[in-house]
């Protein structure tokens, strides 16, 4: 293994976690060994071939292909270090269990995604990379175990690296997890970016606080911190396919005439009022049907063969004028 850099003891902002960063000194010999290498995130995994993320098979493939790798580690109940991304094992193992509550002898009973691979120990992964490509380790703490996790990592590294290298890992920085107020500030800042872009087009965006809290909700419900908020802003605010629905809602308000409850609308609105087709329209129509709508307005420009669910009526319009005439 060329070098190991312990990046963090929790993804910054991970719900319910603290973050400890083992930060090597800057401008020290050895940094060049981490450069010029492509890295396989959680190993070179391939679900179609039964090679799951953070598995020994994925890490072996990475080394064989000349890739470095990044992995995630957790401290278990017996003091051993397990390699798995989430604290909860529901996603990767389909089990209602928490990795911190398990012992090393339990891991063979937790296969990854119903494959022959199970959650590995960090020491086993280190052996795969011994004398090979670089490895970046992200260590995640839970319920204030940052100090114990740091000690366990350093004990593991002491048996593998010279003191000259370990002395470079001289600093531990603790970060508090993102609280609800932090998530709301992030959502507000992201909306501010949208507001600036719209302002350049002569459009003013006035977001109520209820909208901010709605966008912040996904960050509080997952272990991914602020990333779900970015996706929520894209899906709920920036999604071009929602243009037509937004215009119809505004027109409905101004004319004091309701849009039918059984109608959905999909389409991007151009600067001159023309309607443009949305991507993945067949999948969107399937979702419209699943949600109980019986009609859907789409642009006439939508070309190609569409898979229209049975019982869903399509209303094709070319521009906003036609859309308003058809409904309002």
ABEGO torsion letter per residue (X at the ends): XABBBBABAEBBGBBGBBBBBBBBBBGBBGAAAABGBBBBBGEBBBAAAGBBBGBAAAAAAAAAAGBBBBBBBBBBAAGBBBBBABABAAAAAGBBBBAAABBAAAAAABBBGGBABBBBBAAAAAAAABGBBBBBBBBBBBGGAAAAAAAAAAAAAAAABBAAAAAABABBBBBBBBBAAAAAAAAAAAAAAAAAAAAAAGBBBBBBAAAAAAAAAAAAABAAEAAAAAAAAAAAAABAAAAAAAAAAAAAAAAGBBBBAABBBBEBBBAAGBBBBBBGAAAAAAAAAAAGBABBBBBAABBEBBBBBBGBBBBBBABAAAAAAAAX
